[in-house]
């Protein structure tokens, strides 16, 4: 007897043909409500049809529901100042040719409704594995608008900095890791929850856009080191020490506060985001001894302290000299070169993640067994004044360049939080349509 895919599906689910039709038609029906129309789904509609984990005897342990949540709504988007979660997936989407101003709005409404629910541990409308949504593990979903998206909505309101970065002499950029119209930065402390969120969002987006690239990244697992411990990159360095901290520094350096030529009204309360994929050559790094490694960065490997200090957060003394008269911190070290002539600490909110893949088939002495690096992410209120000078200096000279190569680059505007609740059709950046 020939068993059709439909028989298997109905049999496997233990459903009658009628019930199965309703279940299988459910997503299509929801899609008709959401993806097909330009206005997007209303919250009431979304709530009424939302999936929910089974109630009764088969329900998951109630103690698991909604554990560790970060609100999606707020004046600023979550995922910027949020303490970095263990895992990230940065998904860059290209809008379909037919996705114009109104359809982009529909897409963002749908994604916001999905993200707002998922962040609370509630399964959204189209979720077919709702149990995977219940423990969001500090999930944040951050939207970044690429130049192409803003141009399709209102080119007159695209700030000049929202464009690909200028080329740098160290770059070996690949299209496969560069650009994009819409970025979804999904961060979460649980890789299973993250995979589920990513699938839900991509299913919602697939009628509007295609995936351009995905960059998965990781830090220490939650609990492996104490909360608040600065992460390490795959060179073994403590990476993320000097960043703006606390509301006053975030307001001063990360959030766009006032409308100006560089900050259109729809971006006040938002920030700019640079994503650079930077390959790190672990094989040649292996050949460097500890003093050489520490000289390259200007900090100690163990504590992350500057070479002139004892503790991670000690301020480097760039004037201190050795008995031979050389500066203790090499003038071409990464930390010295990232600072300008005034030696002021950096204003960039760096929020990088590591990536790592084993190279299949690699063998033999000195073969590169890993393809590794940093998904470098930096948020700053003023990309031109704060990010570009640092990147230009590092591109001109930085001892670390010996072992690092930028292979991807993208710039996004991260709008502020929604002006109205996601349930009422609000979404981050909705001011661009005002
Ligand atoms: C694979 C590439 C990179 C590696 C391995 C790396 C590593 C590090 C490490 C270990 C530190 C010292 C600890 C800290 O303050 O976080 C640091 C600091 C810093 N890095 Fe990088 N970095 C990389 C790329 C970049 C890029 C592309 C930029 C910006 C364009 C950048 C800007 C900075 C800044 C501004 C600081 C703080 C310096 C200070 O004010 O003390 N880094 N980086």
Boltz pocket constraint, residues with backbone or C-beta under 6 A from the ligand:
constraints:
  - pocket:
      binder: B
      contacts: [[A, 233], [A, 235], [A, 237], [A, 238], [A, 239], [A, 240], [A, 241], [A, 242], [A, 243], [A, 276], [A, 278], [A, 279], [A, 280], [A, 297], [A, 299], [A, 304], [A, 334], [A, 335], [A, 338], [A, 339], [A, 344], [A, 345], [A, 346], [A, 347], [A, 348], [A, 373], [A, 374], [A, 376], [A, 387], [A, 390], [A, 391], [A, 394], [A, 400], [A, 404]]
      max_distance: 6.0
